[in-house]
Amino acid sequence: MKKIKHSKYKNTGILFEMLVRKLTSETLTSNKSVTIDIIKKYFGRNTELSKELQLYNSLVKEQFRSEAIALDYIRTVKSTYDKLNQSLLKRQRYNLVKEISEKFVFTDMAKMHINNYKVLASINMIFEYNETDNPKQLMECKRAIIDHSIITERVKPAIDSIMETFEAQPKDMRLLSYKILIDKFNEKYSVLDESQKQLLNKYITHVNDTTALREYIQKIIPAIKSDLAKQTKSITDAATKIKVATLSEMLCNVESMKTIKESHVLSLLRYFDLVRELKGMHS
């Protein structure tokens, strides 16, 4: 009985999630997206990768009221996967990984935080291997999917109700709602300056790489302190000057951080806002 292994290079669900996060990063830092072209090329209509991705999504999104139903559904999805054109699927996935590696640094992309990573990895191993390869490991993979998909006896979250209402709307209404959502997103983040966009970009693309994030933040904190010190010299009100100086001293100590949290990033974004406001007062 062989030990089966998971590979990000072979996991279409994870490859797609990596591209989505990269696309978000590009949206914040550039008007032109290289990633959207890759997504359209490999996950466009009727590609074998798009068919496989639908199977990943079906196992991630479906919910069941019993383990028996969930296991039966997993078997059905696995059977459907086996009927895909495997040689074409492998070729498309190989070309996708190759193009990602040519356009970006794949090892950096692979460090991105992926929601439902364990579930996606479990789905991949069920797709890639057969029961005879390692029954125990594959049963553990099924357990991870079942634990994710079983409905617990709790009040259904309000967001589910909202999504049901949204999906019940006519297509043109859904498109209009989506456009409004995008416009709101752009309106919200249009006020970010370049420093804030760069910080968000680093956080999105390196959220799972604490070392890279820490190195970046180690560079920007002295710059923020320097800007605050310069602006403090122009402040005439003594109380305000003391407050700004105190805020500068309160800037987080990166060396003591085990992980860079969202709260740290939000705090730094506010410091950038403070610097910008002070510069506006004295310009």
Buried (B, 14 or more C-beta within 10 A) or exposed (E): EEEBEBEBBBBBBBBBBBBEBBBBBBBBBEEEBEBBEBBEBBBEEEBBBBBBBEBBEBBBEBEBEEBEBBBEBBEEBBEBBEEBEEEEBEEBBEEBBEBBEEBBEBEBBBBBBBEBBBBBBBBBBBBBBEEEBBEEBBEEBBBBBBEBBBEEEEEEEEEEEEEEEEEEEEEEEEEEEEEEEEEEEEEEEEEBEEBBBBBBBBBBBBBBBBEBBBEBBEEBBEEBBEBBEEBBEEBEEEEEBEEBBEBBEEBBEBEEBEEBEEEBBEEBBEBBBBBBEBEEEEE
